């Protein structure tokens, strides 16, 4: 289903989408009528959902180029177990509007994902990151949950500078690490 109408589209009856919902232009007034099936994909270029749909057990979200920064909305599930794969594919970037958790792969194709302490992206133990470079990374803090001794590299940076940091846990205790890159010297290098 593609929504591409600057005047918007209203859904007046219950509908389940098991494939792809593409939001190109306009507001999709879905009310309580929209359900996204397990493994459905939302591609958001310009349009938006006026309210959160009913999500299946997993959903994938792709942000595509639209000429301006995309601010996340109702296309991202509130449940920490539902967002599977997330793709950032817009050179103008995406700003996370609330704290979210990803369980699959965070893919950087183009642009930054801007986060804050209150709008934090958490990558679950099963989650991973691919594609980070000097023009594609997380601009702000990011958290990673782990219960293994595998190394995780945080795709952090500022401006147009990717400055990754890697953590290798010493045990398999369930732990959450949070990292953010600051392009300035730390004020106190004697004690932390």
C-alpha positions in Angstrom: 0.0 0.0 0.0 1.4 3.4 -1.0 0.1 6.7 0.4 1.1 9.5 -1.9 -1.5 12.3 -1.6 -0.5 15.7 -0.1 -4.2 16.1 1.0 -4.0 12.9 3.0 -5.8 9.6 3.0 -8.3 8.2 5.6 -8.7 4.5 6.3 -12.4 3.9 7.2 -12.3 0.1 7.8 -10.0 -2.5 9.3 -7.1 -3.4 7.1 -4.0 -5.6 7.7 -0.9 -5.1 5.7 1.4 -8.1 5.5 3.8 -6.6 3.0 5.0 -3.0 2.6 3.4 0.3 3.6 5.0 3.2 1.8 4.4 6.7 3.1 5.4 9.1 0.4 3.3 12.2 0.9 0.4 13.3 3.1 -1.0 12.1 6.4 -2.4 8.6 6.5 -5.3 8.9 9.0 -5.5 5.3 10.1 -7.2 5.5 13.5 -7.5 2.1 15.0 -8.1 0.5 11.6 -4.5 -0.4 10.6 -2.7 -3.6 11.5 0.8 -4.4 10.3 1.4 -8.2 10.0 4.4 -10.0 11.2 7.5 -9.0 9.3 5.8 -6.1 7.5 7.9 -3.1 6.3 7.2 0.6 6.5 9.0 2.8 4.1 8.8 6.4 5.0 9.9 9.1 2.6 7.6 12.0 3.3 4.1 11.0 4.6 3.2 10.1 8.1 0.8 8.1 10.2 -1.6 10.1 12.4 -1.7 7.3 15.0 0.2 4.1 15.8 -1.0 1.0 14.0 -1.4 -2.3 15.7 2.0 -4.0 15.2 2.6 -7.7 14.7 5.5 -9.4 16.4 8.1 -7.7 14.1 8.3 -4.7 11.8 11.0 -3.3 9.6 11.3 0.5 9.0 13.2 2.2 6.2 13.7 6.0 6.0 14.3 7.2 2.4 15.6 10.4 0.9 13.0 13.3 0.9 15.0 16.5 0.8 14.8 17.3 4.5 15.4 15.7 7.9 12.8 13.1 8.9 11.6 13.2 12.5 10.4 9.8 13.6 6.7 9.2 14.5 4.1 6.5 14.8 5.8 4.2 12.3 8.2 3.1 15.1 6.6 0.7 17.6 6.6 1.5 21.3 7.2 -2.1 22.3 10.9 -2.9 22.7 10.5 -6.3 21.1 8.9 -5.3 17.8 11.3 -3.2 15.8 13.5 -5.6 13.9 15.5 -3.9 11.1 16.0 -0.1 10.8 17.5 1.5 7.6 18.7 5.1 7.4 18.8 6.1 3.7 18.5 9.9 3.6 21.4 12.2 3.4 19.5 14.8 5.4 19.3 12.4 8.3 16.7 11.1 10.8 16.0 12.5 14.2 14.7 10.0 16.8 11.7 11.5 18.6 11.4 9.0 21.5 13.4 6.2 23.0 13.3 3.1 20.8 14.8 -0.4 20.8 16.1 -2.3 17.7 16.3 -6.1 17.7 17.8 -6.7 14.2 20.2 -4.8 12.0 20.6 -1.0 12.0 21.7 -0.3 8.4 23.3 3.0 7.3 22.9 3.7 3.6 23.0 7.5 3.7 22.8 10.1 6.5 22.9 10.4 10.3 20.6 9.1 13.0 20.4 11.8 15.6 19.6 10.7 19.2 19.5 12.3 22.6 19.7 11.0 26.2 15.9 11.0 26.4 15.5 9.9 22.8 17.9 7.0 23.1 18.3 4.2 20.6 19.0 0.8 22.3 20.4 -2.1 20.3 19.3 -5.4 21.9 21.6 -8.4 22.4 20.5 -9.7 19.0 21.0 -6.4 17.2 23.9 -5.3 15.1 25.0 -2.3 12.9 26.3 -2.1 9.3 27.3 0.6 6.9 28.6 3.3 9.3 31.1 5.7 7.7 32.1 9.4 8.1 28.7 10.5 6.6 26.6 7.7 8.1 26.5 7.1 11.9 24.7 7.8 15.2 25.0 11.5 16.1 24.3 11.3 19.9 24.2 8.5 22.5 23.4 4.9 21.7 23.0 1.9 24.1 23.9 -1.7 23.5 22.6 -4.6 25.5 24.9 -7.6 25.7 25.2 -11.0 27.5 28.3 -12.3 25.7 32.0 -11.5 25.5 31.8 -10.5 21.8 33.1 -7.1 20.8 30.6 -4.5 19.8 31.6 -1.4 17.9 29.4 1.7 18.5 28.8 3.7 15.3 29.2 7.1 17.0 30.4 10.4 15.8 29.6 14.2 15.5 29.3 16.5 12.5 30.9 14.6 9.6 33.3 12.6 11.7 32.8 8.9 12.6 34.6 8.1 15.8 33.7 4.5 16.8 34.4 3.0 20.2 34.4 -0.8 20.8 33.5 -2.6 24.0 34.6 -6.2 24.7 32.8 -7.4 27.9 34.8 -9.6 30.2 31.9 -11.9 31.2 28.5 -12.9 30.0 26.5 -11.0 32.6 23.6 -9.1 31.1 24.9 -5.5 30.8 23.9 -2.4 28.9 26.7 -0.1 27.7 26.0 3.5 26.4 28.4 5.5 24.3 28.5 8.9 22.7 31.3 10.8 21.0 32.1 14.4 21.9 34.4 16.4 19.6 36.3 18.0 22.5 38.7 17.0 25.2 37.3 15.5 28.4 37.6 18.1 31.2 38.9 15.7 33.9 41.5 13.2 32.7 42.6 12.4 36.3 39.5 10.6 37.6 36.3 9.5 35.9 
